[in-house]
Amino acid sequence: MGFLYARIQTWFPFQIQVGMNGREWLARQMDPEKLTYRQHQNCFTWIEDFPRAQQLMDEQLQTDWPASMESFGR
């Protein structure tokens, strides 16, 4: 997923806020698929296969967040 942060509340009910960069996550998804792209800071200036990149972004919306973030709670 790339760089993310966790903010843990130190009082009851001990809520956790997690923030992440979806573009960094997308870059990490495109790398194993050998999709070429240009990225400047937090912006993609060019993507070789835009429809495939969009599919990868759409898959992010289907993520089971409670299961993915469970390790932060431990």
Secondary structure, DSSP 8 states (H G I E B T S, - for coil): --SEEEEE-SSTT--EEEEE-HHHHHHHHHTTTT--EEEETTEEEEETTHHHHHHHHHHHTT--HHHHTHHHH-
